[in-house]
Amino acid sequence: MDKKIFIVLKRPRHLTEYPIAFFFPSFLCFYSATCGENFNLLLLDQRISSVIAQWEKVCALGSNLPLFGVPFAVKDNIDVAGFGTTAACPAFGAEKGVAAADSTVVARLKAQGAIVLGKTNLDQFATGLVGTRSPYGAVRNPFDGDRVSGGSSSGSGVVVSQGLVPFALGTDTAGSGRVPAGFNNVVGLKPTRGALSTSGVLPACRSLDCVSIFALTLDDAEMVLGLAEGPDGQDAYSRARPEQRANDIESQQPVLAICDSPEWFGQSEHADAYEAALAKAQRLGWTLEAIDFSPLFALASLLYEGPWVAERYAAIKTFLKSTHTQETDSVVRGIIFQAERFSAVDVFQIEYRRQELASQIGRLVAKFDAILVPTTPTFPTTQELKIEPVLANSRLGTYTNFVNLMDWSALAIPANFRADGLPFGITLIGEAWKEPRLLGLGRQWLADAPRLLGATKRAYREERVPPGAVVNPEAMQLVVVGAHLSGLPLNKDLVMHEAKLVAATRTAPCYRLFALQTGSSIPKPGLKRVGDGGASIEVEVWELPLQKVGGFLTTVPSPLGIGSVELQDGRWVQGFICEPFGLANAEDITRFGGWRNYVQSLRS
């Protein structure tokens, strides 16, 4: 956690030095937010005795833990040992009883030193995008109490926005980890389905559910993801992150798809903020290309109009069949009981339709680095919800509902503020496992200027750390320019020596690239630094374990050698260069911008 953020309280110099004082400020803030401010954030807050017990366990584990003593909150459809899991339905919580064990994701974060301070309110059974469908009361928006806070992970989004904890866990099926981020000016990371285990999470739609992360900064969101993700034998939908490839890394000149005719449902304030966001994207050097979103909207409509609502029924059918049915929220109950309309035949027919749309959408967006959308098209008031409780809610899923059905990842980030002072957010969407790319794009966006953190009124500027700038002392970074690039013939030499891809980037604009005449069966380029007339050349940065450097160098033939190469971010890194004699009779191919483009030109 970034210790510059005031929410993360200063750690005692010694573990025995007033350890409980470390927690009191956050603990008292939780109590105030629940009882004094009437934000209806928490369903269950930790007793101080539980906080002390967790602290003692953390101290026993050691102060070198990455989340040592960091407080966090958990949406109340995720099990935490010693808590009941109510899912915002007291009767359900009473029937289920107190959780005997932590969910996998909570257990992993506790093992890294984090401490649960409480569980947060939500739309009942995680069914809603508004944050008002709870018998414990609507979670108030900290920017305007007459506006919705977003759901269903309403409490988690707001406790982070108010600075009560540096991060909180939510869940996301249709946008519940993104909509609250947009309405509360925080970061909302919806990882790839299966990246974070859902073992110990009450399902909404088990085949689509994801645990999500709310944080004030990208660094915090990324850290929590890295510490909590990984395969879990208790979760049949759990998956391991595949090895990173070149196109998973942040692009230096990204091309993003946007909607050709965005729908605002008459909300001009949101439309104006979106136009300002597009203008900023272009200032950052992003190329924006409008595409037809009709197939994405068609896919989104299947989530609640199709048989996936039967998954919600399946998750709590025993409870619903009991005498407690009328103790559920009437709107939520109406949605869940739509399951009775669908047959097994309907399930397969809609799945065929989903697959057809997914295939069409995949082809439509294949060439883009990411998709940029407004997180929501509207920002409804609580009064508007009373008039149209289903319609106002469903509109909020316009740009979120299709994501999980596509098995995509998404990152909601603050964009700007509307003319009326309310926050406006955008969401960056990528394919499965593209979180590193989305986080890189997010850093470009948030490093542009200082911004307010949530509703704390504290200014902060995200640091844009260039990919690969953090050096591993046990490895050597190596710039590759030719046949060692990912997917090319000599890349196997790097992989065989346990090298890992760090970044796809470019050189400083002071190099020429040549196709060498070596007589080898595998063509190779030579990189030459020049005083004038240079260009920026496509390269990759790889990290090679120090003990493997010697073995790898034996595979590098003359006239190639290793020297210092300047990258476009100004860093100098060891990389492939060419001895002067090797450039004799070589063809200047600088105009192609890189070896990969040159090789492709030979095939066309």
C-alpha positions as CSV (number, residue, x, y, z in Angstrom):
1,M,0.0,0.0,0.0
2,D,1.2,3.5,-0.8
3,K,2.1,5.0,2.6
4,K,1.7,8.5,1.1
5,I,-2.0,7.9,1.1
6,F,-3.3,9.1,4.5
7,I,-5.8,6.3,4.8
8,V,-3.0,3.7,5.4
9,L,-2.0,4.7,8.9
10,K,1.6,5.0,10.0
11,R,3.0,1.7,11.1
12,P,4.5,1.5,14.6
13,R,8.3,1.5,14.7
14,H,8.2,-1.8,16.6
15,L,5.5,-4.5,16.7
16,T,5.1,-4.0,20.5
17,E,4.7,-0.3,20.3
18,Y,1.0,0.6,20.8
19,P,-0.2,-1.9,18.2
20,I,-3.9,-1.3,18.9
21,A,-3.5,2.5,18.3
22,F,-2.7,1.5,14.7
23,F,-6.4,0.4,14.3
24,F,-8.4,2.8,16.3
25,P,-8.7,5.6,13.7
26,S,-10.1,3.3,11.0
27,F,-12.2,1.4,13.5
28,L,-13.7,4.6,14.9
29,C,-14.3,5.9,11.3
30,F,-16.2,2.7,10.6
31,Y,-18.3,3.2,13.7
32,S,-19.0,6.9,12.8
33,A,-19.9,6.1,9.2
34,T,-22.3,3.4,10.4
35,C,-24.0,5.2,13.3
36,G,-23.1,8.9,13.1
37,E,-23.3,9.7,9.4
38,N,-26.1,7.3,8.5
39,F,-24.4,6.1,5.3
40,N,-25.7,2.6,5.9
41,L,-22.3,1.2,4.9
42,L,-21.7,-1.7,7.2
43,L,-23.8,-4.7,8.0
44,L,-21.4,-6.0,10.6
45,D,-18.4,-4.2,12.1
46,Q,-15.6,-5.9,13.9
47,R,-15.6,-5.8,17.7
48,I,-12.3,-4.4,19.0
49,S,-11.5,-7.8,20.5
50,S,-11.5,-9.3,17.0
51,V,-9.3,-6.5,15.7
52,I,-6.8,-7.2,18.5
53,A,-6.9,-11.0,17.8
54,Q,-6.2,-10.4,14.1
55,W,-3.4,-8.0,14.9
56,E,-1.8,-10.6,17.2
57,K,-1.9,-13.1,14.4
58,V,-0.4,-10.7,12.0
59,C,2.4,-9.8,14.4
60,A,3.2,-13.5,14.8
61,L,3.5,-13.8,11.0
62,G,6.1,-11.0,10.9
63,S,6.2,-7.3,9.8
64,N,7.7,-8.0,6.4
65,L,4.3,-9.0,5.0
66,P,3.3,-6.9,2.1
67,L,-0.1,-6.0,3.7
68,F,1.1,-5.9,7.2
69,G,-1.6,-4.3,9.3
70,V,-3.5,-2.9,6.4
71,P,-7.3,-2.7,7.1
72,F,-9.8,-3.7,4.5
73,A,-13.6,-4.3,4.2
74,V,-15.5,-7.2,2.6
75,K,-18.8,-7.2,0.8
76,D,-21.3,-9.2,2.8
77,N,-21.8,-12.0,0.2
78,I,-18.2,-13.1,0.9
79,D,-17.5,-15.3,3.9
80,V,-15.3,-14.0,6.7
81,A,-14.7,-16.3,9.7
82,G,-16.7,-15.2,12.7
83,F,-19.2,-13.2,10.6
84,G,-22.6,-14.2,9.4
85,T,-23.1,-13.8,5.6
86,T,-26.4,-12.0,5.2
87,A,-26.2,-10.9,1.5
88,A,-28.4,-8.0,2.8
89,C,-31.1,-10.4,3.8
90,P,-31.3,-10.9,7.6
91,A,-33.5,-14.0,7.4
92,F,-31.0,-15.6,5.1
93,G,-28.1,-14.7,7.3
94,A,-29.9,-16.2,10.4
95,E,-30.5,-19.4,8.5
96,K,-26.9,-19.7,7.2
97,G,-25.3,-18.9,10.5
98,V,-21.8,-17.7,11.2
99,A,-19.0,-18.6,8.8
100,A,-16.6,-21.1,10.2
101,A,-13.9,-20.2,7.8
102,D,-12.7,-17.4,5.5
103,S,-13.4,-17.4,1.8
104,T,-10.3,-18.2,-0.1
105,V,-9.7,-14.6,-1.2
106,V,-10.1,-13.3,2.3
107,A,-7.8,-16.0,3.7
108,R,-5.1,-15.1,1.2
109,L,-5.2,-11.5,2.0
110,K,-5.1,-12.2,5.8
111,A,-2.1,-14.4,5.2
112,Q,-0.4,-11.4,3.7
113,G,-1.0,-9.3,6.8
114,A,-4.3,-7.6,6.0
115,I,-7.0,-7.2,8.7
116,V,-10.8,-7.2,8.1
117,L,-12.5,-4.3,9.8
118,G,-16.0,-5.0,8.7
119,K,-18.5,-6.3,6.1
120,T,-20.3,-3.9,3.8
121,N,-23.9,-3.4,2.6
122,L,-25.0,-4.4,-0.8
123,D,-28.0,-4.7,-3.1
124,Q,-29.7,-7.8,-1.7
125,F,-28.3,-11.1,-3.1
126,A,-26.0,-8.9,-5.3
127,T,-29.0,-8.2,-7.5
128,G,-28.9,-4.6,-8.6
129,L,-26.6,-1.8,-9.8
130,V,-28.0,0.9,-7.5
131,G,-27.1,0.3,-3.9
132,T,-30.7,0.9,-2.6
133,R,-32.1,-2.7,-2.5
134,S,-31.2,-3.5,1.1
135,P,-33.3,-3.7,4.3
136,Y,-30.4,-2.1,6.1
137,G,-31.1,1.1,4.0
138,A,-29.7,2.6,0.9
139,V,-26.0,3.3,0.9
140,R,-25.7,7.1,0.5
141,N,-23.5,8.6,-2.2
142,P,-20.8,10.7,-0.5
143,F,-21.0,13.4,-3.2
144,D,-24.8,13.8,-3.2
145,G,-27.0,12.0,-0.8
146,D,-29.9,12.2,-3.2
147,R,-28.0,10.2,-5.8
148,V,-27.4,6.4,-5.9
149,S,-24.1,5.0,-4.8
150,G,-24.1,2.2,-7.3
151,G,-24.3,-1.5,-6.7
152,S,-24.4,-4.1,-5.9
153,S,-21.1,-3.6,-4.1
154,S,-22.3,-0.2,-2.8
155,G,-20.8,-0.3,0.7
156,S,-17.4,-1.5,-0.5
157,G,-17.3,1.4,-3.1
158,V,-18.3,4.0,-0.5
159,V,-16.0,2.9,2.3
160,V,-13.0,3.3,0.0
161,S,-14.3,6.6,-1.4
162,Q,-14.6,8.0,2.1
163,G,-11.1,6.9,3.0
164,L,-12.1,4.5,5.7
165,V,-10.0,1.7,4.3
166,P,-7.5,1.7,1.4
167,F,-9.2,-1.2,-0.4
168,A,-12.3,-3.3,-0.2
169,L,-13.6,-6.5,-1.9
170,G,-16.8,-6.6,-4.0
171,T,-18.2,-8.9,-6.5
172,D,-19.0,-8.4,-10.2
173,T,-21.5,-10.2,-12.4
174,A,-23.1,-7.4,-14.4
175,G,-21.0,-4.4,-13.4
176,S,-21.2,-4.5,-9.6
177,G,-17.5,-3.9,-9.3
178,R,-17.4,-1.0,-11.8
179,V,-20.6,1.0,-11.3
180,P,-19.9,1.9,-7.7
181,A,-16.3,2.9,-8.7
182,G,-17.7,5.3,-11.3
183,F,-20.2,6.9,-8.9
184,N,-17.7,7.2,-6.0
185,N,-14.6,8.4,-7.9
186,V,-12.5,5.3,-7.1
187,V,-10.7,2.5,-9.0
188,G,-12.7,-0.6,-9.6
189,L,-10.8,-3.7,-11.0
190,K,-12.9,-6.5,-12.4
191,P,-10.4,-9.3,-13.0
192,T,-10.7,-12.1,-15.5
193,R,-13.3,-14.7,-14.3
194,G,-11.5,-17.3,-12.2
195,A,-8.4,-15.1,-11.4
196,L,-9.7,-14.6,-7.9
197,S,-11.3,-17.6,-6.3
198,T,-15.0,-17.5,-5.6
199,S,-14.9,-20.3,-3.0
200,G,-16.7,-19.0,0.0
201,V,-18.7,-16.4,-2.1
202,L,-22.5,-16.6,-2.3
203,P,-23.1,-16.9,-6.0
204,A,-25.2,-14.5,-8.0
205,C,-24.5,-16.2,-11.4
206,R,-21.8,-18.7,-10.5
207,S,-20.7,-19.2,-14.2
208,L,-20.1,-15.4,-14.5
209,D,-19.2,-14.2,-11.0
210,C,-15.9,-12.4,-10.2
211,V,-14.5,-11.1,-7.0
212,S,-13.6,-7.4,-7.6
213,I,-11.3,-4.9,-6.0
214,F,-12.0,-1.3,-5.0
215,A,-9.1,1.0,-4.3
216,L,-8.0,4.6,-4.3
217,T,-5.0,4.0,-6.5
218,L,-4.0,1.7,-9.3
219,D,-1.0,0.4,-7.4
220,D,-3.1,-0.7,-4.5
221,A,-5.6,-2.5,-6.8
222,E,-2.8,-4.2,-8.7
223,M,-1.0,-5.3,-5.4
224,V,-4.2,-6.8,-4.0
225,L,-4.9,-8.7,-7.3
226,G,-1.3,-10.0,-7.3
227,L,-1.4,-11.2,-3.7
228,A,-4.9,-12.8,-3.9
229,E,-5.1,-14.4,-7.3
230,G,-4.2,-17.9,-8.2
231,P,-5.8,-21.4,-8.8
232,D,-7.9,-22.8,-6.0
233,G,-8.9,-26.4,-5.9
234,Q,-12.1,-25.5,-4.0
235,D,-13.4,-23.4,-6.9
236,A,-14.2,-25.3,-10.1
237,Y,-14.1,-22.0,-12.1
238,S,-10.7,-21.0,-10.8
239,R,-7.9,-20.6,-13.4
240,A,-4.2,-19.9,-13.4
241,R,-2.9,-16.8,-15.1
242,P,-1.1,-17.8,-18.4
243,E,2.4,-16.7,-19.0
244,Q,2.6,-13.1,-20.1
245,R,3.0,-12.4,-23.8
246,A,4.2,-9.3,-25.7
247,N,0.7,-8.2,-26.6
248,D,-0.4,-8.4,-22.9
249,I,1.9,-5.4,-22.1
250,E,0.9,-1.8,-22.2
251,S,1.0,-0.4,-25.7
252,Q,2.9,2.8,-26.3
253,Q,0.5,3.9,-29.1
254,P,-2.7,2.2,-28.2
255,V,-5.8,2.0,-30.4
256,L,-9.0,1.8,-28.6
257,A,-12.6,1.1,-29.7
258,I,-15.4,3.4,-28.7
259,C,-19.1,3.3,-29.2
260,D,-20.2,5.0,-32.5
261,S,-23.5,6.3,-31.0
262,P,-23.5,6.2,-27.2
263,E,-26.8,6.2,-25.5
264,W,-27.3,8.7,-22.6
265,F,-31.1,8.4,-22.0
266,G,-31.3,12.2,-21.9
267,Q,-28.4,12.7,-19.4
268,S,-26.5,15.6,-21.1
269,E,-24.2,16.1,-18.1
270,H,-22.8,12.6,-18.6
271,A,-22.5,13.1,-22.4
272,D,-20.5,16.3,-21.9
273,A,-18.1,14.6,-19.4
274,Y,-17.6,11.8,-21.8
275,E,-16.7,14.1,-24.7
276,A,-14.1,15.7,-22.4
277,A,-12.7,12.3,-21.6
278,L,-12.4,11.4,-25.3
279,A,-10.5,14.7,-25.8
280,K,-8.1,13.8,-23.0
281,A,-7.6,10.3,-24.5
282,Q,-6.5,11.9,-27.8
283,R,-4.2,14.3,-26.0
284,L,-2.5,11.2,-24.4
285,G,-1.9,9.9,-27.9
286,W,-4.5,7.3,-27.9
287,T,-6.1,6.5,-31.3
288,L,-9.9,6.2,-30.9
289,E,-12.0,4.3,-33.5
290,A,-15.8,4.3,-33.3
291,I,-17.4,0.9,-33.9
292,D,-21.0,-0.4,-34.0
293,F,-21.9,-1.5,-30.4
294,S,-25.2,-3.2,-31.5
295,P,-23.9,-6.8,-31.0
296,L,-22.5,-5.8,-27.6
297,F,-25.8,-4.3,-26.5
298,A,-27.6,-7.4,-27.8
299,L,-25.3,-9.6,-25.7
300,A,-25.8,-7.4,-22.7
301,S,-29.6,-7.8,-22.9
302,L,-29.3,-11.6,-22.5
303,L,-28.0,-11.4,-19.0
304,Y,-31.3,-10.4,-17.3
305,E,-33.7,-11.3,-20.2
306,G,-32.3,-14.8,-20.5
307,P,-32.0,-17.8,-18.3
308,W,-28.9,-16.6,-16.3
309,V,-31.4,-15.4,-13.7
310,A,-31.9,-19.1,-13.0
311,E,-28.4,-19.1,-11.6
312,R,-29.5,-16.6,-9.0
313,Y,-32.4,-18.8,-8.1
314,A,-30.2,-21.9,-7.9
315,A,-27.9,-20.1,-5.4
316,I,-30.6,-19.6,-2.8
317,K,-33.5,-21.9,-3.9
318,T,-33.5,-23.7,-0.5
319,F,-34.0,-20.4,1.3
320,L,-36.6,-19.2,-1.2
321,K,-38.7,-22.3,-0.9
322,S,-38.8,-21.8,2.9
323,T,-41.3,-19.6,4.7
324,H,-39.0,-16.6,4.4
325,T,-39.8,-15.7,0.8
326,Q,-41.6,-12.5,1.7
327,E,-38.6,-11.3,3.7
328,T,-36.8,-10.6,0.5
329,D,-36.8,-7.3,-1.4
330,S,-39.8,-7.2,-3.7
331,V,-37.8,-6.0,-6.7
332,V,-35.1,-8.6,-6.1
333,R,-37.6,-11.3,-5.6
334,G,-39.3,-10.4,-8.9
335,I,-36.1,-10.6,-10.8
336,I,-35.0,-14.0,-9.3
337,F,-38.4,-15.6,-9.8
338,Q,-38.2,-14.9,-13.5
339,A,-36.2,-18.2,-13.5
340,E,-39.5,-20.0,-13.5
341,R,-40.2,-18.7,-17.0
342,F,-37.3,-20.6,-18.6
343,S,-37.0,-24.2,-19.7
344,A,-33.9,-26.4,-20.4
345,V,-34.5,-25.8,-24.1
346,D,-34.4,-22.0,-23.5
347,V,-31.0,-22.4,-21.8
348,F,-29.4,-24.0,-24.8
349,Q,-31.1,-21.7,-27.3
350,I,-29.9,-18.6,-25.5
351,E,-26.4,-20.1,-25.1
352,Y,-26.2,-20.7,-28.8
353,R,-27.2,-17.1,-29.3
354,R,-24.5,-15.9,-26.8
355,Q,-21.9,-17.9,-28.6
356,E,-22.9,-16.4,-32.0
357,L,-22.7,-12.9,-30.6
358,A,-19.4,-13.6,-28.8
359,S,-17.9,-14.8,-32.0
360,Q,-19.1,-11.8,-33.9
361,I,-17.9,-9.4,-31.2
362,G,-14.5,-11.1,-31.0
363,R,-13.9,-10.4,-34.7
364,L,-15.1,-6.9,-34.3
365,V,-12.7,-5.9,-31.6
366,A,-9.7,-8.2,-32.4
367,K,-7.5,-5.4,-33.7
368,F,-7.9,-3.1,-30.7
369,D,-5.7,-2.8,-27.6
370,A,-8.8,-2.1,-25.5
371,I,-12.3,-0.7,-25.5
372,L,-13.1,2.6,-23.8
373,V,-16.7,3.2,-22.5
374,P,-18.4,5.4,-20.0
375,T,-18.8,3.4,-16.9
376,T,-22.5,4.3,-16.8
377,P,-24.8,6.3,-19.2
378,T,-26.7,7.9,-16.3
379,F,-26.4,8.9,-12.6
380,P,-29.9,8.4,-11.2
381,T,-31.4,10.0,-8.1
382,T,-33.1,7.9,-5.5
383,Q,-36.4,9.5,-6.5
384,E,-36.0,8.3,-10.1
385,L,-35.5,4.8,-8.7
386,K,-38.7,5.0,-6.8
387,I,-40.6,5.8,-10.0
388,E,-38.8,3.3,-12.3
389,P,-37.0,0.8,-10.0
390,V,-36.2,-1.7,-12.7
391,L,-35.7,0.6,-15.8
392,A,-33.4,3.1,-14.0
393,N,-31.3,0.1,-12.7
394,S,-31.1,-1.7,-16.0
395,R,-29.9,1.4,-17.9
396,L,-26.8,1.4,-15.6
397,G,-25.7,-1.9,-17.1
398,T,-25.6,-0.6,-20.7
399,Y,-21.8,-0.7,-20.8
400,T,-21.1,-3.4,-18.2
401,N,-23.5,-6.3,-18.7
402,F,-21.7,-7.8,-21.8
403,V,-18.2,-7.9,-20.2
404,N,-18.6,-11.1,-18.1
405,L,-20.5,-12.8,-20.8
406,M,-17.5,-12.3,-23.1
407,D,-15.1,-13.5,-20.4
408,W,-13.3,-10.1,-20.5
409,S,-11.4,-8.1,-17.9
410,A,-12.2,-4.5,-17.0
411,L,-10.8,-1.5,-15.1
412,A,-13.1,1.4,-14.0
413,I,-11.2,4.6,-13.3
414,P,-12.1,8.2,-12.4
415,A,-12.2,10.4,-15.5
416,N,-13.3,13.8,-14.5
417,F,-16.1,15.7,-12.7
418,R,-19.4,16.8,-14.4
419,A,-20.4,20.4,-14.5
420,D,-22.6,19.8,-11.5
421,G,-19.7,18.5,-9.4
422,L,-20.6,14.8,-9.6
423,P,-17.9,12.3,-10.5
424,F,-17.7,10.7,-14.0
425,G,-15.8,7.5,-14.7
426,I,-14.7,5.6,-17.7
427,T,-14.0,1.9,-18.0
428,L,-11.2,0.2,-20.0
429,I,-12.1,-3.3,-21.2
430,G,-9.8,-6.0,-22.5
431,E,-9.9,-9.7,-23.2
432,A,-9.2,-12.3,-20.6
433,W,-6.0,-11.8,-18.6
434,K,-5.3,-8.4,-20.1
435,E,-5.3,-6.7,-16.6
436,P,-1.6,-5.7,-17.1
437,R,-2.4,-3.8,-20.3
438,L,-5.5,-2.2,-18.7
439,L,-3.5,-1.1,-15.7
440,G,-0.8,0.4,-18.0
441,L,-3.4,2.4,-19.8
442,G,-4.9,3.4,-16.5
443,R,-1.6,4.8,-15.4
444,Q,-1.2,6.8,-18.5
445,W,-4.6,8.3,-17.8
446,L,-4.2,9.0,-14.1
447,A,-0.6,10.2,-14.2
448,D,-1.6,13.0,-16.5
449,A,-2.5,15.3,-13.6
450,P,-3.3,15.3,-9.9
451,R,-6.8,14.1,-9.0
452,L,-9.0,13.9,-5.9
453,L,-9.0,10.5,-4.2
454,G,-12.6,9.4,-3.8
455,A,-14.5,11.8,-1.7
456,T,-11.5,12.5,0.7
457,K,-10.6,15.9,-0.9
458,R,-7.0,14.7,-0.9
459,A,-5.1,15.3,-4.1
460,Y,-2.9,12.6,-5.6
461,R,-1.1,11.9,-8.8
462,E,-0.6,8.4,-10.0
463,E,3.0,7.6,-10.9
464,R,3.5,6.2,-14.3
465,V,6.3,3.7,-13.9
466,P,7.4,2.7,-17.3
467,P,7.2,-1.0,-17.9
468,G,10.4,-2.6,-16.8
469,A,11.6,0.4,-14.8
470,V,11.6,-1.5,-11.5
471,V,14.8,-3.6,-11.8
472,N,15.1,-7.1,-10.3
473,P,18.5,-7.2,-8.6
474,E,18.8,-10.9,-9.4
475,A,18.3,-10.5,-13.2
476,M,19.7,-8.6,-16.1
477,Q,17.4,-6.6,-18.4
478,L,18.0,-7.1,-22.1
479,V,16.6,-5.2,-25.0
480,V,15.9,-7.4,-28.0
481,V,15.2,-6.0,-31.5
482,G,15.1,-8.9,-34.0
483,A,14.8,-12.6,-34.2
484,H,14.6,-12.8,-30.4
485,L,11.3,-11.0,-30.3
486,S,8.2,-12.9,-29.0
487,G,7.0,-15.4,-31.6
488,L,10.1,-15.2,-33.8
489,P,12.6,-18.0,-34.3
490,L,15.3,-17.2,-31.7
491,N,12.9,-16.3,-28.9
492,K,13.3,-19.9,-27.8
493,D,16.9,-19.1,-26.7
494,L,15.5,-16.5,-24.2
495,V,12.8,-18.8,-22.9
496,M,15.2,-21.8,-22.6
497,H,17.3,-19.6,-20.3
498,E,14.2,-18.7,-18.2
499,A,13.9,-15.1,-19.4
500,K,10.6,-13.3,-18.9
501,L,9.1,-10.6,-20.9
502,V,9.0,-7.3,-19.1
503,A,7.8,-4.7,-21.7
504,A,7.0,-4.1,-25.3
505,T,8.3,-0.6,-26.0
506,R,10.5,1.4,-28.4
507,T,14.0,2.9,-28.5
508,A,14.7,6.6,-28.3
509,P,14.4,8.3,-31.8
510,C,18.1,8.1,-32.6
511,Y,18.6,4.6,-34.2
512,R,18.6,3.1,-37.7
513,L,17.7,-0.5,-38.3
514,F,19.5,-2.7,-40.9
515,A,18.8,-6.2,-42.3
516,L,22.2,-7.9,-42.1
517,Q,23.8,-10.1,-44.7
518,T,25.1,-12.9,-42.5
519,G,24.3,-15.9,-44.6
520,S,22.5,-17.5,-41.7
521,S,19.3,-19.4,-42.3
522,I,17.6,-17.1,-39.7
523,P,17.8,-13.5,-40.8
524,K,18.8,-10.9,-38.2
525,P,18.8,-7.1,-37.9
526,G,21.5,-4.8,-36.7
527,L,20.8,-1.7,-34.6
528,K,22.9,1.4,-35.1
529,R,22.8,4.6,-33.0
530,V,23.1,7.8,-35.2
531,G,23.4,11.5,-34.5
532,D,20.9,12.6,-37.1
533,G,18.1,11.0,-39.0
534,G,17.3,8.4,-36.4
535,A,13.9,6.8,-35.6
536,S,12.2,5.0,-32.8
537,I,12.4,1.3,-33.3
538,E,10.1,-1.4,-31.8
539,V,11.9,-3.5,-29.2
540,E,11.1,-5.8,-26.2
541,V,12.7,-5.7,-22.8
542,W,13.3,-9.2,-21.3
543,E,14.5,-10.1,-17.8
544,L,17.3,-12.8,-17.8
545,P,18.3,-14.4,-14.5
546,L,21.9,-13.5,-13.7
547,Q,23.0,-17.1,-13.4
548,K,21.7,-17.7,-17.0
549,V,23.4,-14.7,-18.6
550,G,26.6,-16.5,-19.5
551,G,24.8,-19.4,-21.1
552,F,22.6,-17.1,-23.2
553,L,25.6,-15.0,-24.4
554,T,27.1,-18.1,-26.0
555,T,24.1,-18.2,-28.4
556,V,24.8,-14.7,-29.7
557,P,27.0,-14.8,-32.8
558,S,29.1,-12.1,-34.4
559,P,28.5,-9.4,-35.6
560,L,25.9,-9.0,-32.9
561,G,26.9,-8.0,-29.4
562,I,25.5,-6.6,-26.2
563,G,25.8,-2.9,-25.4
564,S,23.7,0.0,-24.1
565,V,20.5,0.9,-25.8
566,E,18.4,4.1,-25.0
567,L,14.7,3.6,-24.7
568,Q,12.0,6.1,-25.5
569,D,11.4,6.8,-21.7
570,G,15.1,7.9,-21.4
571,R,16.4,4.7,-19.7
572,W,19.6,3.0,-20.8
573,V,19.4,-0.8,-20.8
574,Q,21.7,-3.5,-22.0
575,G,20.6,-4.8,-25.4
576,F,21.5,-6.1,-28.9
577,I,23.8,-3.9,-31.0
578,C,25.9,-4.6,-34.1
579,E,29.6,-4.3,-34.7
580,P,30.3,-1.8,-37.5
581,F,31.7,-4.3,-39.9
582,G,28.4,-6.2,-39.8
583,L,26.6,-3.2,-41.3
584,A,28.5,-3.4,-44.6
585,N,26.1,-4.1,-47.5
586,A,23.2,-4.2,-45.0
587,E,19.8,-2.9,-46.1
588,D,18.5,0.1,-44.2
589,I,15.0,-1.0,-43.1
590,T,14.3,1.8,-40.6
591,R,11.2,2.8,-42.5
592,F,9.4,-0.3,-41.2
593,G,9.7,0.8,-37.6
594,G,10.8,-2.6,-36.4
595,W,12.0,-6.1,-37.4
596,R,8.6,-7.6,-37.0
597,N,7.0,-5.3,-39.6
598,Y,9.9,-5.9,-42.0
599,V,9.6,-9.7,-41.8
600,Q,5.8,-9.4,-42.4
601,S,6.5,-7.3,-45.5
602,L,8.6,-10.1,-47.0
603,R,5.7,-12.5,-46.7
604,S,3.1,-10.2,-48.3
